[in-house]
Amino acid sequence: MRKAVPYAGALLVPAVAGTLLWRWADRSLRSPHGLPTVLALVGGLALTAVALLAHNALFREGGGIAAVVLLLAGLTAVWVEARDSAVLGAVTDCVVVGEVRVTHHPTFGEGAPAPKTLYHHTLDCVGGYPAEFSAEERIAGPGGAVRIAYDPDRRMDPVLARDNESHGSPVIPTSLLVLSAALSVTAIAREGQGEGDGEGRGEGRRKGLSS
C-alpha cells in the first residue's frame, strides 16, 4: 500500500499535465479567443514546471533522469502538436494587385535544403489585412481572387483558406508521456528489491555460520 501513491502519480502526472497543456495551448492559439503569444508561452511553461516539480516530489528516490527527460520531451511535443492543430479562425476575400514579384533563394553546401522560389502577391483584402502574401507558388495573377485564412490577433501567419487544416497529432506526445510513466512505474516496482536481496543473503550467511 505504501507504493499506491507513487504508482498513481506515475500515471497521473504525465496524463494530467499533457491534457492540461494541450487544452491550454489549443485555447491560447486558436482564434479568435486566444491570448497573446507571450502569455500563452508563460502559461505553458508554468504548467510544465508544475509537472516537473510534482514528478520530482513523488519519484526523487526512484523516478530516474530518463523519465524526467521523456516527460519534458513529451510536454514539449504536446505544445508543438497543439500549435499545429490550431486552425485560423477568420477568412477574408482578397484581390491580387499588380504584378507578382518573384525571388529566388539558393542554398549551398552538402545536405542543405533545396533551393526555394517565392512568389510575393500584393493583396487588396476586405478589412485591409493581409496586405501581402508569399507562397512557393503563384496563387493568382493580377486581378485574381484569393481567399485567405488569418488570425485576427496576428499571432500566426496567414494561409490560403484551402490549406487551413489541422496538422497536429497527439500520437508523438502521447507515446513520450506513456514511456515516461512506464519508466517511473518500473523504478517504483524495483524500489527496495536490492535491500531485500541483500537482507536475504545476509540471513543466509548467518544461518550457515550458526549451523
C-alpha positions in Angstrom: 0.0 0.0 0.0 2.9 2.4 0.6 3.6 2.4 -3.1 0.0 3.2 -4.1 0.5 7.0 -4.2 3.8 6.8 -6.3 2.1 4.4 -8.7 -0.9 6.7 -9.1 1.4 9.7 -9.5 3.5 7.9 -12.1 0.3 7.5 -14.3 -1.5 10.7 -13.4 1.3 13.3 -13.6 2.1 12.8 -17.3 -1.6 12.2 -18.2 -3.0 15.2 -16.4 -0.1 17.5 -17.3 -0.3 16.6 -21.0 -4.1 17.0 -21.1 -4.0 20.4 -19.4 -1.2 21.7 -21.6 -2.9 20.5 -24.8 -6.1 22.3 -23.7 -4.2 25.4 -22.7 -2.2 25.6 -26.0 -5.3 24.9 -28.1 -7.3 27.6 -26.3 -4.4 30.1 -26.3 -3.5 29.7 -30.0 -7.0 29.2 -31.5 -8.6 32.3 -32.9 -10.5 34.4 -32.1 -10.5 33.7 -28.4 -6.8 33.2 -27.9 -4.2 35.0 -25.7 -1.2 37.0 -26.7 1.7 34.7 -27.6 3.8 35.7 -24.6 1.0 34.9 -22.1 0.3 31.6 -23.8 4.0 30.6 -23.6 4.2 31.7 -19.9 1.2 29.6 -19.0 2.6 26.6 -20.9 6.0 26.9 -19.1 4.2 27.3 -15.8 2.2 24.1 -16.3 5.4 22.3 -17.4 7.3 23.5 -14.3 4.5 22.3 -12.0 4.5 18.8 -13.7 8.3 18.5 -13.2 8.1 19.6 -9.6 5.3 17.1 -9.0 7.4 14.3 -10.6 10.4 15.2 -8.5 8.4 15.2 -5.3 6.9 11.8 -6.0 9.8 10.0 -7.6 13.0 11.6 -6.4 14.0 8.2 -4.9 13.2 6.2 -8.0 11.9 8.2 -11.0 15.2 8.4 -12.8 16.6 11.1 -15.1 15.3 9.2 -18.2 11.7 9.6 -17.0 12.2 13.3 -16.4 13.7 13.8 -19.9 10.9 11.9 -21.5 8.3 13.9 -19.5 9.9 17.2 -20.6 10.1 15.9 -24.2 6.5 14.8 -24.2 5.2 18.1 -22.8 7.2 20.0 -25.4 5.7 17.8 -28.2 2.3 18.4 -26.7 2.8 22.2 -27.3 4.2 21.8 -30.8 1.4 19.4 -31.9 -1.3 21.5 -30.3 0.1 24.6 -32.1 0.0 22.7 -35.4 -3.6 21.7 -34.8 -4.8 25.3 -34.4 -7.0 26.3 -37.3 -7.0 30.0 -38.2 -10.4 31.5 -37.3 -11.1 34.2 -39.9 -11.3 34.2 -43.7 -11.2 37.2 -46.0 -11.6 37.7 -49.7 -8.7 39.4 -51.5 -7.7 40.5 -55.0 -4.2 40.4 -56.3 -3.0 43.9 -57.1 -0.2 44.5 -59.7 2.4 42.0 -60.9 3.5 39.1 -58.7 7.1 39.6 -57.6 9.4 36.5 -57.7 12.5 36.0 -55.5 14.9 33.0 -55.7 16.6 31.7 -52.6 19.5 29.3 -53.4 21.2 27.2 -50.8 24.8 26.0 -50.5 26.6 23.0 -49.1 26.1 19.3 -48.9 22.8 18.3 -47.2 21.4 21.8 -47.5 17.6 22.1 -48.2 16.5 22.5 -51.8 16.6 26.0 -53.4 13.3 27.9 -52.9 11.4 30.2 -55.1 8.9 32.6 -53.5 6.0 34.4 -55.2 5.1 37.7 -53.4 1.5 38.8 -54.0 0.3 42.3 -53.1 -3.3 42.0 -51.9 -6.3 44.2 -51.5 -8.4 42.4 -48.9 -11.7 43.1 -47.2 -10.7 44.7 -43.9 -7.2 45.6 -45.1 -5.4 42.5 -43.8 -3.2 40.9 -45.0 -1.6 43.4 -47.4 0.9 40.8 -48.8 1.0 37.1 -49.1 4.1 35.0 -50.1 3.9 31.4 -51.3 6.0 28.8 -53.1 3.5 29.0 -56.0 1.7 31.7 -57.9 -1.7 31.6 -56.4 -3.3 34.1 -58.8 -2.4 36.7 -61.4 -3.2 40.5 -61.3 -6.9 41.0 -60.6 -7.3 37.4 -59.4 -9.5 36.5 -56.4 -7.9 34.8 -53.4 -9.4 33.6 -50.1 -7.0 34.0 -47.1 -7.4 32.5 -43.6 -5.8 34.5 -40.9 -5.6 35.1 -37.1 -7.3 38.4 -36.1 -4.7 38.7 -33.3 -1.8 38.3 -35.8 -0.1 35.6 -33.8 0.2 33.2 -36.8 1.0 33.8 -40.4 -2.0 33.8 -42.9 -2.5 30.8 -45.1 -4.6 30.1 -48.1 -8.2 29.2 -47.0 -7.9 25.9 -48.8 -4.8 25.0 -46.7 -6.4 26.0 -43.4 -6.4 22.5 -41.9 -5.2 20.8 -38.7 -1.9 19.1 -39.0 -1.2 18.3 -35.3 -1.4 14.8 -33.9 -1.4 13.5 -30.3 0.5 10.3 -31.2 4.1 11.5 -30.6 3.5 13.4 -27.3 1.3 10.5 -26.0 4.0 8.0 -26.8 6.6 10.0 -25.0 4.4 10.6 -21.9 3.5 6.9 -21.8 7.2 5.9 -21.9 7.9 8.4 -19.0 5.1 6.8 -16.9 6.3 3.3 -17.7 9.9 4.2 -16.6 8.6 5.7 -13.4 6.4 2.6 -12.7 9.3 0.3 -13.3 11.5 2.3 -11.0 8.9 2.3 -8.2 8.5 -1.5 -8.6 12.2 -2.0 -8.2 12.5 0.1 -5.0 13.6 -2.0 -2.0 14.3 -5.1 -4.1 18.1 -4.5 -3.7 17.7 -4.1 0.0 15.5 -7.2 0.2 18.0 -9.3 -1.7 20.8 -8.0 0.5 18.9 -8.9 3.7 18.1 -12.4 2.3 21.8 -13.1 1.5 22.9 -11.8 4.9 20.3 -14.0 6.7 21.5 -17.0 4.7 25.1 -16.4 5.7 24.1 -16.1 9.4 22.2 -19.4 9.2 25.2 -21.1 7.6 27.5 -19.8 10.4 25.2 -20.9 13.1 24.9 -24.4 11.8 
